[in-house]
């Protein structure tokens, strides 16, 4: 079981990954389905090196995963249920629409 400190470190990593408008834009584009780097570059009007850098940070944050098809790599949203930030039973405790936008593990625990 992960300690509270481990959970906060994981949560900080996720928030850092999302703490940039380009990375948020990438996540929004990937909500429509997987895309390769070239498609993301065209949509974002950014160079390949910049998009690849942001994708790398999203991968480190555990927010995107890859699938290789020949020489192309396709990116998609990661299964966020795999994050170790909380218990699945917390989903039932969420009384707002926040559960629709991500796993309950991203809900901050109450600090006593």
C-alpha positions, -999 to 999 in steps of 0.1 A, spaced: 0 0 0 13 34 -9 20 59 19 4 93 19 37 108 9 39 85 -21 4 94 -31 12 131 -29 44 126 -50 24 108 -76 -3 135 -76 23 162 -79 38 143 -109 3 142 -126 -3 179 -120 31 188 -132 24 169 -164 -8 188 -169 7 222 -159 13 235 -194 -12 246 -221 4 226 -248 2 194 -228 -34 202 -219 -41 207 -256 -25 174 -264 -47 157 -238 -78 173 -253 -68 162 -288 -62 126 -276 -96 126 -260 -109 121 -296 -87 90 -300 -51 81 -306 -29 102 -328 6 101 -341 32 129 -336 27 142 -372 -10 146 -367 -5 163 -333 21 187 -349 -4 196 -376 -32 203 -352 -10 223 -327 10 240 -354 42 232 -335 75 216 -345 80 178 -340 107 183 -314 84 204 -292 55 180 -295 77 150 -288 91 168 -257 56 174 -243 45 138 -251 76 126 -233 66 145 -202 30 132 -204 44 97 -206 66 102 -176 35 115 -158 17 83 -167 -10 102 -186 -4 88 -222 6 55 -235 20 45 -269 13 19 -296 38 12 -324 26 4 -359 57 0 -381 77 31 -378 49 52 -364 41 56 -328 5 64 -318 -4 81 -285 -35 78 -265 -48 85 -230 -34 61 -204 -57 40 -183 -58 63 -154 -73 37 -132 -37 23 -129 -25 54 -110 -18 44 -74 -32 76 -58 -62 62 -40 -87 34 -37 -113 25 -63 -139 26 -36 -134 64 -34 -152 68 -67 -185 60 -50 -178 88 -24 -175 115 -51 -207 135 -51 -199 157 -81 -192 155 -118 -155 152 -111 -157 114 -113 -166 118 -150 -134 135 -158 -109 112 -142 -104 84 -117 -113 89 -81 -76 85 -74 -71 121 -84 -95 133 -57 -74 148 -29 -77 129 4 -89 149 34 -61 161 55 -68 157 92 
